[in-house]
Amino acid sequence: MGKYCASLGVLRGPWDQVFAAFWQRYPNPYSKHVLTEDIVHREVTADQKLLSRRLLTKTNRMPRWAERFFPANVSHSVYILEDSIVDPQNRTMTTYTWNINHARLMVVEERCVYCVNPENSSWTEVKREAWVSSSLFGVSRAIQEFGLARFKSNVTKSTRGFEYVLAKMQGLLPAADSEATKGMLEAGAVEANKGTGARAHPVVPGHWLQPHRGCDCLHQPVAQEQEEPFYQGCSPLRS
C-alpha cells in the first residue's frame, strides 16, 4: 500500500493562458530544483489533440537518514517523464508524471487535470492526484511519508511558479522585479549545474518507457516499435 493525496485548486487565469503558461514555467524563482527540460515526442492526433512527452531533470535534498541508501557514485538527480494530452475543443489538459530512476527507493506518480473553472470562466481549475510508493523492506512507510511531505512542498512551489509566470504574461510584474528575477534565475542555474553536472537523460528512438502504472503499464524501459501513440492504451488513473 502506498500513500495517496488529492487536491483541487484554482489558477487565476483563463484556460488558454494557463495552457500557454504551462510550456513557459521554467525557469521561475520557485523552480531552482528543475535542472533541465527536453521535449522528446510531440504529435497532433486526427481528432486535434496535442500529445507531448517531456523529460525533466530535478534535484532535491534528501534527509540524512535516506542518504545511506544511495551509493556514493549514484546521481541524486531524478529523471521524470511527463506525458500530456491537450484537448483544445473541450479545453482540458491532462498531465501524467512519474520518475524513471531511483524507482526501488520511491516512485511518485502524479496526474493533473486543467479545465475551465465552472464558477468563473476566467479562471482555471486544477485537480491534482498523487501516489507515493516504496519497495524498500522495513523502511517503506517512512520513505512514503517523506515522499508525500516532499511532494506537497513541491506542489506549493509549483503553484507559486505557475502564478508567477501567469502574472508575467499578464504584465502584472514590475519591470524592475522582472529584471532582478532574471538575474537571480541565471545565477541559480549556473550554481545548480555546477554542483550536479546534470545533463538530460538520453532517449534512444524506438526505446520508449511505457506509460506508468496508472495507465496499467510498466516503469521499466522496453524496446518496441512506435506504431501508435503511446497514450492510446491509457485509461484514467485509479480513483
Helices and strands as residue ranges (DSSP letters): E 3-11, H 15-22, E 34-44, E 50-58, G 64-69, E 78-87, E 92-99, E 107-116, E 124-133, H 140-169, H 175-196, E 207-209, G 213-215, E 221-223
